[in-house]
Amino acid sequence: MEYRETIGNVVLNTEDYPGRDLYSDGEIEDVLLDIAKNTDPRDFDKVVEERESWPVMYHFSTIRTNIMSWMPIDRSMKVLEIGSGCGAITGTIAEKAGSVTCVELSRKRSLINAWRNREKDNIEIRLGNFEDVEKKLETDYDMITLIGVFEYAQGYISSGTPYRDFLAIILRHLKPGGQLVIAIENRLGMKYFAGATEDHSGKYFEGIEGYSDTSRARTFSKPELEALLTEGGISDFTFYYPYPDYKFPMSIYSDYYLPKRGELRMNLANFDRERMILFDETQAYDSLVDSGLFPLFSNSFLVVARR
């Protein structure tokens, strides 16, 4: 049985695909596929402006690529992208890396990814549940990315400690000296105190209250994420702070270059759903900056961990 098909230069490997998509955003994915097929990537931002649609903006805005475009990736590197979705980041990695292997459960989303990146000849998309695909992945990747993926580990991994076990499995595929890149929301991010809903459930204050009602996904505070990495045997890691968040990062701060008073002013852009406005986030951020507490309340984290 043939498990490989091509769209342009992109290879789709369906060996572990279960035969149906186990999750979907519905009819909007047909719209996204039509855009991917019939739009020059240079015109994606124009389409975003014309459509005025949150899903179109989320999947096609070139601002999304800022999270990875600055990273030192070169043609000598093999990159594994776990949870590649509709390919918002895939193309940016492929432009710099020697090869990109994607793991994605949804065939429809993989088709969107393949069509938008069909000119690139260094992408393979492996369809299927991570636990099934993982057994056949190579063990010498220079970089592995989890962009908006780690929070769903309990859906990928069947165990009592899914986040710790997910890290352990991933590290088996990272060569010595390789880098693991994690982008994830901070459950104690400023916007959640100020009236934004939790990104995955749409409920107010859910992450702040410790996810008492949610099993689908969960995010972590900085100390919690540091502890997970340390427990997983990773001692060399660096935190970066995408602002306003990792989805649409306009700035990326670090412990070596933290924001200054007055810089954090893009706080009311909440495109996917309504929110409350409980206080002035800019003034609150200035207070945190003055107190040296910004890293604990950054809306998102970007972690680069080295093996």
Stockholm file with secondary structure:
# STOCKHOLM 1.0

chainA/1-307         MEYRETIGNVVLNTEDYPGRDLYSDGEIEDVLLDIAKNTDPRDFDKVVEERESWPVMYHFSTIRTNIMSWMPIDRSMKVLEIGSGCGAITGTIAEKAGSVTCVELSRKRSLINAWRNREKDNIEIRLGNFEDVEKKLETDYDMITLIGVFEYAQGYISSGTPYRDFLAIILRHLKPGGQLVIAIENRLGMKYFAGATEDHSGKYFEGIEGYSDTSRARTFSKPELEALLTEGGISDFTFYYPYPDYKFPMSIYSDYYLPKRGELRMNLANFDRERMILFDETQAYDSLVDSGLFPLFSNSFLVVARR
#=GR chainA/1-307 SS CCCEEEETTEEEEEEECCSSCSCCCTTHHHHHHHHHHHSCGGGHHHHHHHHCCHHHHHHHCGGGGHHHHTSCCCTTCEEEEESCTTCTTHHHHHHHSSEEEEEESCHHHHHHHHHHTTTCSSEEEEEECHHHHGGGSCSCEEEEEEESCGGGHHHHCCSSSHHHHHHHHHHTTEEEEEEEEEEEEBTTCHHHHHTCBCTTTCCBTTTTTTCSSCCSCCCBCHHHHHHHHHHTTCCEEEEEEEESCSSSCSEEEETTBCCCTTCCCCCCCCCSSCCCCCSCHHHHHHHHHHHTCHHHHCSEEEEEEEC
#=GC SS_cons         CCCEEEETTEEEEEEECCSSCSCCCTTHHHHHHHHHHHSCGGGHHHHHHHHCCHHHHHHHCGGGGHHHHTSCCCTTCEEEEESCTTCTTHHHHHHHSSEEEEEESCHHHHHHHHHHTTTCSSEEEEEECHHHHGGGSCSCEEEEEEESCGGGHHHHCCSSSHHHHHHHHHHTTEEEEEEEEEEEEBTTCHHHHHTCBCTTTCCBTTTTTTCSSCCSCCCBCHHHHHHHHHHTTCCEEEEEEEESCSSSCSEEEETTBCCCTTCCCCCCCCCSSCCCCCSCHHHHHHHHHHHTCHHHHCSEEEEEEEC
//
